[in-house]
Structures are given as structure tokens and as C-alpha cells.
Amino acid sequence: MEKILFRKLILDISLRALIITFTIGLIVWIIQAANYLDFVIDDGHNFTIYFYYNLFNFPKIIHRILPFVFAISVFFELIKYERNNELLIFWTNGVTKKKFISNLINFSLAVMILQIIIGSFISPSSQLKARDFLKNSNMDFLPNLIKQGKFIDTVSGLTIFINEKTDKNSFKNIYIQEGNLLDLKSNDNQIIFAKEGFLDSKDKKIFKLIDGKIVSTNNNRLISFEFDKIDYDLSKFESRTIKVAKIQELPSIKIIKCTISLIRNLNYYDEMFFCDIKRQKNLHQEIYKRFIKPMYFPILTLACCFLLTFSKVENNFSFKTIRIFLYVILLLILSEILMRYIESSKLLFVLIMILPIMIYFFIYNFLISKVKYD
């Protein structure tokens, strides 16, 4: 009977958590997708890249909101059980409050492991995959960014100005600048003027320019020549979008190896990122987010279990419920604030790592002392 009761409780909490997670997650994902429209509007990527980039960032959202969702689910499910007298079924079947709390803690430990898996493996790999989509994209949407009377500097090392757009892919009085023409030491700088131009109907990366002039640098000298018709290849240019992997996108094993190397004052080289002392704070924050922050799941569960120390028949039931809710919110805020204040200090980092364990045992002993005779 006890197993059936606890199975139902865990199922109810899980179902509530799933509904809230995907509801909030979908809302956040839509808002984030709207913010990422810059990839299309400003950076020239096509909508396929935009879609995949947003899709592979969804696990990051789940990882971010899961602590709040889990705490809210446990809190409100316990209140529902109390209001519906379902907790009485546990007590009348010989389940002590201590055993009830232990079973909820075991459940929270399973969710904690799930959170670590999402934060340490699924979320970084999916974000890295999203970055790969940007890295391997080919700026298919760039031609649609070319508008008359507007400087286009979407791609690195290239500026385009169109005085007049006569048709969808036809233009007049075209100005194109590669690099910095004031840097005479570079041979990659040039300015192109053309009276007319149009994008190839088959390959819109080819800009066909008619009746113009090219001014370029060569061996510290400016040279120029005129042309009747040339094909200008746009595909050689890349977007300004950041394509190097960020720390939150790196595999956990690489972050751990880099951190250990910095602590031991050893050199660590990796082709994906540069491991140096300047990144130590960010590395500590990432380790905390992936491995330490999930340890607050059992603590949040314990905080919610203080609802078991009073019943709905008490006059101040609502006041006590609100107070417990505020404690839960404060713990969520504490877990978030600690990550913000992690420094490069090794001692402080170790203290913040063991703090959840200290908080857990303090709250657990205090809670058990409240319910040990029930």
C-alpha cells in the first residue's frame, strides 16, 4: 500500500512539473526565438539555420527553469494533498512523516541526477551543435539584406552601399569596400564602384557588376583600373556572428581538465578554447551551474516538507504556507546568487561547493526534530 501511495504522489508531482516545464519552456523559447531574429535580419543567415539554432537551444531553457519548476511542483502538490485530506491516507497507513520526507528526498535525488545529466551533457552538446550550424552556414539570406540607401556591414571585412534598387536583384550606383583602405600594408583592401549590378538568378552569391572602377592597395601603393563587367563573389565572406564555442557550450570534461590544470598551475591546451587564468572565474561558475547548483534540489524538497509541520485546521494555515513559500524562493535566489559571486579564489570556490551539503544537513536535522514524534 505504501508503494502505491508514494508512486501516486511522485506521479502527481512529475506530471505537474512536466506541464509547467513545457509551458514555461515554450514561452521562454518563443521569446528567445524572437530575440534571435537578428541572425536573419542583421547577420544574413537563412531561416533553416535560425530554426535549428533555436531548436538546439531548448535543452538550455529546460535546465535553467527546472529548479524553480520542481520546487513549485512539490510545494503545491503537498498543499493539494493537505487540502484534499490525502496526507491523512499516508498517516493512517502507518507512514511516519520522517519516512514520508525520506521518500521525497530520494525522489529529489533522482531529479538532481537528471538535472546534472541535462546541464553537463545534453545542454552543452546541443548548444555546441547549434553553434556548428552557424559555423557551417553560408549566408544564404545576405542578398535580401541589400537595400538602397543603406550601408550593409553584416559580413566581416565587407561594406556594401546601394544608391538605387531598380528591381528585386538589380541595382544602380554600387559601392563595395573590402577591408580598410587606409591600411596600405595589406593587399586585401579594395574599393569597387559600379554604375549597375545584379545578383545572378541561379547563384545569388555572385554579384555581376557593370561599368565600374576598382581601387586597391599593392605594396604600399594605391592602384586603380576600370572594368566593363566583372563577377564579384560574395560567398568568400563570413557573418559577424560569433562562431567560436562559448564556455557554456564546452564538454564538461574539458572544463574540468582546464580547471584542474589552472589550480595546479599546469598548461592545458585544447583546440576548442584557450585555457588561461583569466577564464578561471567563468570556469568555476560553469562547474557550479552544472554540478553544484543541482544539489539544491533536496534542500528545496526539505523546505517544502515544512508544510507537514502544521495542518489546514490551524487558523494561521495560510500565513504559514506563505512563509514556507518565501523560504523556498529565498533558497532558489541563494543558489542563483552564489553562482554570480564565485571568484577565482580556490578557497571560496571550495566553500561554495560544500555549502549545499551543510545547508542540507542543517535543515534536515531541524525538520526531523519537528516531526520525529508524528
N, C-alpha and C positions, 0 to 999 in steps of 0.2 A: 504493500500500500504506500509506504514511504517513497519508494522509487517512482511510482505513478504520480504522486503529488509533486515531487521535485521535477519530474520530467515535464509536467504541465506548466509549472512555474517558469522553468528555463525556456520552454517553447513560447510562452506568452511574452517573456522579456525579449527573446530573439526576434519574434515576429514584429513587435513594436519597434525594435531597433532597426530592423530591415526597412520597414515602411518609412521611418523618419530619415534614415540614412539616404535612401534613394530619392526621397522627396527633397530634402535639403541639398543633397549632392547634385540633383538635376538643376535646381535653381542656381546654385553656385556655378555649375558647369555652363549654363546658358549665359550668365553674366560674364564669366571669364571668356567665353567664345566671342561675345560682343567686343570685349577689350582686345582680343587677338585679331580683330578685323584689320588691324594695322598691317598684318602680314600681306594682305591683299591690296589694301588701299595705298599704303606707303612703301611697302617692300617688294611688291611685284610678284608675289607667289600666287599660284593658281588656287582655286577652291578645293581641289583634291588634297593638296598639301595642307591647306587650312583645316580641312575636316579631320585628316589623320592626326595632325598635331594636337587638336583639341581632344580627340578620342583617346589618345595615349596619355593625356594628362589627367584623365578621370581618376585613376587609382590614387594620385596625389591628393585629390579632393577628399576621397574616402578616408585616407589615412589622417587627414587634417581634422575632419569633423567627428571621427569615430569616438574619441574620448567623451566629448560632450553628449553625443547621441546615447552612448552606453550608460552614462550616469543618469541622464534624464529618463531612460527606459526603466532602469532598476528603481529609481525613485518613484515614478508614477505608477509602476506596476505594484509596488508594495502598498502604496496608498489605496489603489483599487482593491487589492486583496483585503485590506483592513476594512474598507467601507462596505465591501460585499460579504464580510464575515468569513472569507475564505481562509484567513490565517487561523481561525479557530479550528478548522479541519486538521491543520497540522498539529496544533496543541492537543486536541482530543485524541489523536492517533499516536500520542507518545513522543512526538518530535519536540525536543527541547530547543529553546532559542539559540543555544550555543551550537547545536548540530545544524540548525537552520542556517546560521551565519557561516558555518564551515562549508556547507554545500554551495552557498552563493559565492564564497571566496574561491572555491575550486572552479566554479564556472567562470569567474572573472580572470583566473589564471589562464584558462583556455583562450579567452578573448584577448588577453595580454600577449600570448604567443602568436595569435593570429595577427595582431597589430604589429608585432615585431617582424613577422614574415612580410606583411604588406610594406612596412616602412624600410626594411633592409634589403629586400629583393625585388618585389613586384613593382613598387613605385619608382625606384631609381632606374630599373631596366626599361620601364615603359616611357619614362621621361627621356632617357637616352635614345630610345627608339624614335621618339618624337623629334629630338634634335637631329637625328640621322635623316629624317625626311626633309628638314630644312637644308641640311648639308648637301644632300644629293639632288635638291630641286634645281630647276633650270630657268627660273624666272619667266614662265610662260605668259604671265599676266602683264609683263612690262609694257608691251605695245599699247594696252588700254590706259596706261598711266600718262602717256604722252598727250598733253593738251596744249592748245595755243595760249600764248601769253603767260606761260608758267615754266619756271626752271625746275627740271626734274633731276634730282641728285640721289635717287633711290639706290643706285648701284655704286659700289665703291670705285673711285677713280674716274667717274664719268659724270658729266653735266650736260644736259640737253635742253635747248630752248627752241620752241617753235613759235614763230610770229603769227602764222595763219594755218589753220587746218581746213583744207578745201573739201576733203572727203573723209570717209572713215579711216583710210590708211594712206591718205595723200596730204602733203604738207608743202608750205612755201616759206622761204627765208628761214633756213635752219642753221642753228649754231650748236656745235658739238665740241666739248673740251675734254681731253683726256689728261689726267694728272695735273700738275702745277707748272704752267708755262714759265713761271718766274725762276724755276729751278733749272738752270741751264746745264747742270751736270748730268741730268737724267736725259736719256734718249727716248724715253717713253711718253714724252709730253707733246701734245699737238692740239691745234685748234682747226676745226673744219667749218667753212662757210659754204652753204649751198642754196641756190635760188629755189630749187624744188627737190622733193624727195618723196618716196613712198615705200611702204613695207611690202615685201614680197608676199603675194597672196598664198603661196604654198608654204613658205617658211618665214614666219613673221619675225625671225631673229635677224634677217637680212634687210638692212636699210639701204635702199638704192637711192643714191644721191646724184643730182644732175646739175651741171654748170656751177662749179664752185671753186674754192681755193683751200689749200692746206698749208698751215704754218706750223712748223715743228722745230725741235731742238736737235742738234747733232754736233758733238764735240765742242760744246760751249758756244755754238753759233745758232742763230735763227735762220732757217731756210724755208722757202715757200715755193709752191708750184700750183698751177691751175689744172683743172680736170673738166672733162665733158660729162663723164659718167663713171661712178665707182660703186662697188658694193661694200657697205660697212657692216661688219659682223658684230652683232650685239651679244652673241652667246658667250663671248670670252669674259664678260663681266659678271661679277657676283653681287648678290644683295648685301646690304649693310647689316642684315640680321645677324646676331651673334650665333656662330655655329660651333664654337668651342664648348665642350661639356662643362657645365657648372658643377660645383661640389655636390649639390643635392642629386645630381644625375649619375654620380660615380658609383661603381660597385662598392659594397661595404668593405670587402676585403682590402681594396686599395686604400680606402680611408683609414682603416685600422693600421695597415702597414706603414702608411705615411706618418700617422700619429706616433706610433711606437718608435719610428726612426727619429723623429724630432725630439722625443723625450730622451732618447739615448744619444742624441747629438750625432746621429749617423746620416749618411747621404742615402736618399731614396729617389730613384729615377723611374718615371712612368711616362709613356708616350701620350697618355690621355690628359695629363695635367702636370703642373710644376709644383713639386712638394718643397715648400720653404717655410721658414719660421713665421712669415707674415700671414700665412694661412692657418696658423695653429688655432686661433680663436674660432674661425669658421669650422674647422675640422672637429673641435670639441663640441660645438653647437650641433653639428650633424650627428655625431655619435650620441649625444644626449637625446636628440629628437628620435633617433632610430631605436635605441636600446634602453635608455633610462626613463624617458617620459612614459612609455607603456607600463612601467612599474607602478604608476599611479592608478591603474585600473582596480586592483584590490583595495587600495586606500579609498577610492571613490565608493566602492561597494560597502566598505565598513561604515563610511559616513552615512550612506543611505540606510544602513541597518539600524541606526539610532532611532528610526521610525518604530522599531519593535519595542522601544523602552516605554511607550505610552500607547493608549488606545483612543478610539474615536469617541468614547463616552465621556472623556475628560472635557471640562469646559474650555480649556485653552488648547484644544487639539489643533486648531487652525494656526494659532500662533507658533506652537512648537514645530509644526510641519514647515512653516515658512522659515523658521530658524535653521532647521536641518537643510533645507534647500539652499539657504545662503552659505552654509558651511561647504556644501558640495561645490557651489560656484566659486568660493574662495580657493578651494583646493585646485580647481581647474585653472584659475588665474595664477596661482602659485606655480603650478607645473609649467605654465607658459612663461612667466616672468623669469624663472630661474634660467631658462634657455637664453634669454636676452642678455643676461648678466654674466654668462660664462666668459671668463677671460683666458688668457694664455697661461695663467698660473696653474702649475701642476697640482699644488695643494688644494686650491679652490675647486679645481675640476674633480678631484677625488672626493672632496667633501660633498659636492653636489650629487655625485654618483651614489653615495651611500645614504644621503638624506632620505630618499623614499623608504628605505628599509627601516630607518629609525622612526620615521613618522608612522609607518605601518604598525610596528610593534607597540608604539605608544598608544595609538588609537585602539588597537585590538585589545590590549590589556584593560584599557579604560572601559571599552564597550562590554567585554566579558564580565567585568566586575559589576556592571549594571544589570546583566541578565542571568547571572550564574544561578540564581535561586528560582528562575522561571522555568 
